[in-house]
Amino acid sequence: MLGGRGLTSVIVAKEVDPTCHPLGNKNKLVFAPGLLTGTMAANAGRLSVGAKSPLTGGIKESNSGGTAAQRLAKLGVKALIIEEIPQGDKWYCLHVNKDGVEIKEETELLGKGNYEVIHTLTSRYGENTGVITIGQAGEYKMSAANISVKDPKGHIRSLGRGGLGAVMSSKRIKFITLDDNDGEGIKILDKEKFKKAASIFNKGLLSHPVSGNALPKYGTNVLINILNEAGGLPTKNFRMGQFDGAEKISGETMYDTIMSREGDPTHGCHVGCVIRCSQTYNDKDNKYLTSGFEYETIWGFGAGCTVDDLDVIAYIDQICDDIGIDTIETAGTMMVAMEAGILPWGDGNGILNLFKNEIKEGTPLGRILGNGADFTGKAFGVTRVPTVKRQSMPAYDPRSVKGIGVTYATTTMGADHTAGYSVTSNILNVGGHIDPLAKEGQIELSRNLQIATAAIDSAGLCIFTAFAILDSDPVSHALIAMINAQYGTNWSVDDWFNLGRQVLKTERAFNEAAGFTNKDDRLPEFFSEPVPPHNATWDFSGEELDQVHNF
């Protein structure tokens, strides 16, 4: 029984040649809702997309909120698979409804940004139509291009990492629309048991101090001050662990700004989200600027590039959403660009202009930058490039938050904080506490979280449900009870973790067949440098890191 990441990874591993070109005829793009998607389970509206990544060269799963996953689930679609490449140079769109999939030629929206695509398709098909689309970065087949999903407010959620927008472009699909009217709906075998378990699960999320309090009020950007205080906020391309301008870009400052400009400080990224960590950030004229303004984006273009102007970062976020490009990858790219002297440190408007005038227009420089930090580093001879498996590191310094460093090094996805979010125990004291500056316990922590995350992704659950799942036995048992009630299974918690283990083994086998070895499970050598304020270093040996996958 599979869904979400479990299903996308199994299909990719079974049907895609690991040695194929990611943008070639043999790759496949797989969309899958999770096991619980479309039900009354809170925060179960995530959509997983999988393929061989043009960025990493390995297997990739990326997931997001929005309206697409629940519409697919209510149509009874377990997986939507796009394969091969059409002959000729025409572009197409897909329309999915109760009768199946209709393929149409598309000309009107080619070259358009995601906001215009979503607005046009909403006008054409109605407010309740789900939309999956790529922007200009995807059309250019940039390795940092993402896939965008319409959210309940008509704004954008991103299937961000790994360049899957380029894979969608290689199939010459500009967008997919989803109409779940008269769909078969979600079948639940024992509705009463499901309802009871869902109530326990939902209440558990709301009563947890992180998912029920901090995230709803300040969003993920609550972490700026927390990580800065902990000395784990990567600053000036991972040279320091604290940023003097942190308060100016913090979650608290963002909240005050949103409130003063008549924005929306808290809403869900999909129907049924009770954590509501998203927000609407308006400009100085109280007009919409961006939403889903995340910690990783604000960190990357903020502390990472030493920019302390929250409005400038919001404009950068807006254009990234519009052209359809990953903010984590391109933040790392801009750090590398600053290392290369293309921009001075702290030049937020310069970053914005590179997106507007180079990446969006597909100029030679724009195409270099749009292919990510690793590619840009090679193009300009920069050696300080914060990537693993060619994917940019997110917003936690691995020397000061060692558990996340283990995850960066060893996950099948390339540097990815969500693959095993060790910040839980290292910084937030969720699921216990493990000293973030010490090596002890970090291998086991990352391993266990990577296993749990693979299972959570397979259920279609938001990663932030893990806070309550890790801290509360009633919540974790309610999760298993929902699955059993829906499918008539008799799973235990052990079965749940076995699902996660099998997903990871499947992904790792694909990567090994693609040519990856344990030597790829390492951090860049510059992390041997001490990082202030703790002067911590990355001190794990290769032999120690190799133990992560012993399960």
N, C-alpha and C positions, 0 to 999 in steps of 0.2 A: 504494500500500500504506500503510494508515493504522491507527493504534491510539491509545489513550490520548487525550492532549490534541489531537493532530492530528485524530483522528476526531471528538471532541466539538466542536471549533471549526469543522470543515468542515460538520458537520451543522447546527449552530446558524446558521452564516453562510448556508447554502443554504436552510434551511427556516423560519427565524424572521425575521419582519419586524423590522428594526432599530429601527423607531419604535414598536413595540408596547409596551403596558404590561407590565412584567416579571411582574406577578401576574395578568395577564389570560389570555384563552383562546388567544392566538396564541403565547405563549412555550412552549418545550419544555424538558424536563429530560432530559439525555442522560448515561447511565452507560457508561463504556467501559474495559475492561482494556487494558493496553499490548501492544505487539507481542511482547514477551518474557515477558509475565505467564503464570504457570503452568508455566514451564519450570524447568530446574535452574539457570538464570542467577541469581546472587546478587542480592538486593535488587531483584527485578523484580516485586514484589507490590503495586504502587501502582494505585489505582483513580482514574480521572479522571471528574469530573462537570462538565458544561457547561450553560450557559443564558445568557439575558440577565439581568444582575445587577440586583436591586432596590436594591442599595447604590450602585453606580457608574453604572448606566444603560447600561453597555457590555457587551461580551462577557465571559464569565467562565469560567475553568477552575480548579477546585480539585482537589487530589489528596491521598490519604492511604493509609496502610497498612491493616492489618486483614486479615480473611479473605475479604472480598467479591470482590475482583478475581480472585483465583485460582479461586474457585468459578465465577464467570461464565466465565472462560477455559476451564475444564475442561468446562463445559456447551456450549462452542462458541459462546457469545454474544459477538459482536463489539461490539454496542451494545444497550442497553436504553433505549428512548425513551418517555417519558411525555408525552403531549400532550393539549391541550384541558382542559376542566373539566367534571366530571360535573354533571348536572342535580340539583336538590334540595340538601339539606344533609347528606346521609350522608357518612361517612368510610369509607375502604377500606384494605385491605392487599393486597400482591402476594406470591404464592408462586411462585418460579421453580424449575423442576426439568427433568429430561430431556424431559418431555412438553410443556413450554412454560410459559406464564404463566397462573396462576389469580388472578382478582380476587375478593376477598371483602369483604363489609361488615365494618367493625371498630367495636366499641363499648367493649370491655373496657378497652383501654389508652389511650383518649383522656384527655388531661390528665395522663398519667403521665410521669415523668422517664425518661431513657434507661437508667439503671441498672435500674430496675424492668422496663422493656420487654425489655431483653436477658435479664435473669434469667427472666422469665416465658416468653419465646419459647424459651430454651434448655431449660427444663423441658418445654415443650410439644412441641418438635420434636427435641431432642437436642443434645448438645454440639457436634456437627460442623456444625450449621446456621449459615450466614452470616446476619448481620443488618445491615440499613441502616435507620436510624430518625431521627426528629426528636423533640425534646423540647418543652417548653412554649413556648420562644421561637419555635420554628418554627410551632407551632400558632397563635400570635399574629401570625404573618407579620412578625416583626421583621426589619429589614434587616440585622441582624448575626447572624441565626440561621444555624447551621451544620447539616450533616448528619453523623450519627454512625455509625461502623462498629464492629462487634464485632471485637476482636482475639483472638489465639490464647489468651489467658488469660481471656477473657470480659470484659475491660475495654473502654475506649472509645478510638477514634481518630477524628479529626475532619477532615471536609472543610470547612475552617474559613472560608474567606474569601468575601466577596461576597454573603452572604445567601441561599445556595442552599437553606437549610432553609425559607425563606419561599416559594420557588418550589415545593418539594415539598408544602408545606402548601396552596398555592393549587390544587394538583391533588387535594387532600383525600386524600393518601396518608400514613398514619401510619408505616408500616414496610414493608420488603421482606424476605422471607426467601429464602434460597438453599440449595438442596439439590443437590449435584453428584454424588450417588450414581448410578452407571451412566451418567455423562455421557460424551460422545464423546472426551474427553481432548484432549491437545495433539498436533497433528501436526507432526513434525519430519522434513524430507525426508532430511537426512544426519545421522543420530544420532551417528556417530563424530566427525565434524568439529565438531558442536555440543559434544559432551562435552569434546573437547580445548580448544576455545576457551573454554568455560565454566570450565574448570580454571584457565586462565591469568588470566581475568578475576577469578575469586574470589580467587586467590592475590594478585593485584595490589591488591585492596581491603584484604586483611589485612596486607599488608606496608607499606602507606602509613602514615606517622606520624600522620596525622589520623584516617583511617577505621579504621586498625588498632590504634591505641593511645589517643589522647586521647578520642575519642568513646565507645569501649566502656567506658572507666573512669569518666569524669565526665559523659557525656552532652553534649547541646548546651550545657548550662549551664557548661561549661568556658570559655565565651566571656565570662562576667561579668568575671573578673579580667583577661582579655586585652584586652577593649574598654575597661575602666576604665583600665588602664595606658596604652593608646593614646590616651586622651582622647576616645574616641568612644562612650561609654556615655551615652545621652541621659538626663538627670536633671532632675527637676522640670519636666516638659513641655518638654524640649529647651532648658533655660536653661543647663545646664552639661554638660560631657562626662565628668565624674567624680562618683562617688557615695561619700560618706564611709562609708556602710554596705555597700559592695560585698562585703567579705569575709564578712559575715554571711549573704549570700544567694548566695554563689559556688558553683561546681560542686564545689570541694574541700570546702566546708562541707556541702553537700548529700550528698556521698559519705560523709563521716564520720557524718552523721546517719542515713543509710540503714543503714549497717553497725551502728551502735550500737542500732538499733531492729529488727534482724533483717529488714530489707527486702531487696529484690533490686536490686543496683546496675546490672545489665546484662542486657537481654534484647531480642529482636527484636520489631518491631511486626507482622511477618508471617512465615510459614514461609519459610525460605530467606534471611532477613536475617543477614548475617555481621558487619555493623557493630555491631549490638546497642547502640544509643545510648539505648534506653529503660530505664526503671527502675520499681520499685515503692517508693513513699515511704509509710512508715507513720507513724501518730501517736505520741504519747508513751506510749501503752499498747501499742505494737507491733501495732496493728491497721491494716488497709489504709486509706489515706487517698486517694491518687491515684497515677496512673502516667502515663508519657509526659509527665513534668514538664519542660517545655521552657524553653530560654533566653528566648525571646521573651515567654512568659507571666511568668516570674520577673522579667525586666527591666521589663515594662510595669507590673505591679502593685507592683513593688519600686522600682527607681531612678526609673522614670517618675513614680511617685506618692510617692516618698520614704518607702517602707515598707521596713523592714529586718528583718522577722520572717518567716522562711521558712515556718514553720508556718501563719501566717495566709494567706500567698500560696497554700500548698497547699490550704487549705480553699476559697479562692476558685476555684482551678483545679477542684476537685472539683465545686462547684456549677455552674460553667460547663459542665463535661462533662455534668452531669445535666440541666440545662435546655436544653442544646444551643445554645450561643452562643459566638461567636468571641472568644478571649481577647485577641488583638491589637487587634481593633476596640474591644472594651469597655475594654481598658486605656487606649487613647487617649480613650475616652469619659469615663472616670473622671478623667483629667487635665483634661479640659475642665470636668467637674463641679466639680473643685477650683478651677479658675480662676473659676467662677461663684459660688463660696462655698457650694455645696451641702454640701461636706465640707471640713474643714481638711486641709492637706497632711500626709501621714504617717499618716492615719487608716485603717489596714488593716481594722480591725473595722467601721468605717463603710462601707467598700466592700463587705465581706461582707454587711452588713445591707441594702444597696441591692439586691444580687442576691437575697437571701432574701425580702425584704418588698415590693420594688417590681417588679423585672424578672420574677421567677418568678410573681408574682401578677397581672401584667399591669395594674398601676395606671396612672393617667395619667402619673405621673413615670416609672414603669418602662417604659412604651411609648416615651417620649421617649428614655430612655437606651438601650433595646434597638434603636433605629433608628440608632445609631452616633454617632461623634464629630461629624461634620459637621452632622447633624440637631440634636444637642444644642447645638452652638455657636450655631446659628441660633435655637433656642428660647430661649436665655438671653443672647443678644447678646454672645457671646464671640468675639473675633477671633483669638486665639492657638489655632488649631485645626490640628493636624499631619496634614493629609490631602492626598492628590492624587487627583483624580477621585472625591472623596468617600470614599475609603478611607484608614483610619489607617495612618500610617507605623510600621514595625517598629523594631527595637532597635538602630539604628545611626545616629549623627548624620551627616547628609549633608554637613555642613561639614568634619568631621574625617575622614570616610571618603567622599571625593568620588565615587568610582566608584559606590557604592551610591546616592548622590544622583541620579546620572544615570539609574540604573535606576528609582528611585522616580518620577522625572519622566516618563520616556518609555515605560515598559512599557504594554502594552495593558490590563493588569489593574488599574490603580490602584496606589498605593504598595504594592509587594510585593518583599521582599528576595529571595525564591526565584526571581523571574523573570529575574534576572541577578546572581548572587551575587558581586559585585565584591570582597567581603571576602576572597575567595580570594587575589588578588594584592595588595590594599591592606594587609591585615593579616596573613594567614597565610602569605604567600610561596609560594603554590601557583600553578603556571603562570607563575612569574617574580615580579618585584616591581615595583609601580608606587606611587610615593610617595602615600599617602592624602591628604596636604595640598596636593598640587600638581594643577593642571588637566591637565597633559600626560599623554596616553595614556588618559584616563578615558573619553572618548567611544568610542574603539575597543574598550576593555576591556568596557564595558557592552554595546555592540552585539554583540560576539562571544559573550559569555556569554548574552545573551538568545536568540541563535540556537541555541547549543548546548543551552540549557535547554529550549527548545521541542521539540527532538529527543529529549532525555532523557525529558521528560514523555510523549512519544508512545510511547516504548518501555516505559513502566511502571516505569522505574527510579527509585530514590531519588535525590534531588538530591545526596546525599553521595557517590555513586559518582563525581561529577565531579572530586573531588580526585585520585583515581588516574587517571581518564581524561585530565585536563589535564596531569598530570605524567609519564605513561608512555605512550610509543608502543605498546609491546606490549599494554597494557590497552585502549587505544582501538581498536587493530586487532582485538583479540579480540572486542570489542563488535560490530564490523561483521561479523566472521566468524560470530558466533552468528546474526545476522539472516540472512546468506546461507545458512547451513546449514539454518536452520529453513524458509525460504521459497523456496529455490532461486534467489535473486536473485544479482546480481553487483555489489552496491553497493561503492563506494569511500568513503573518509572524506568526500570532496567531496559525494557523494550524500547522506550523512548530514546534513551541514550544509545542503544544499539543502532537505531536508525541514524543518529548523528555519526557514529563511528563508520557505518557503511558508506555514508555519503562522502566522508573524508577519504576513505580508502579508494573509492571510485575516482575521485578527483585526482588523488596523488598518482594513481596508476596511469591516468591519462597524461599527466604532466611528465612522468617518467618516460612514457612512450614518445612524447614530443621532444625528448632530449634533455629534460631537467635532471639534475643530480642533487645530492645533498649539499654540494658546493654553492648551489643557488639559494640555499636557506641561510644566508649570511647577511649581515649589515655592511654598509660601505665602511671602508677602513678609517675614514676620518672620525668615526664615533669612538675611536680610541683616545681622542682628545678629551681632557676634562671639561665639563660644562659647569659654569657657575650658576647658582650660588653654592651648590654642594660640592663642586669639583668632582662630580661623579663621572665614571667612564663606563664604556660598554666592555664587560669583562667575562662574557660567556665564551667558552671554547666551542669549536665545531662539534666536538664529541658530546658536549652537554646539550647543544641544540638538537642533535640527531636523536635524542631520547624522546622528543615531543611526540613522534609518530609511533612510539612503541605502545600500541594498544590493540 
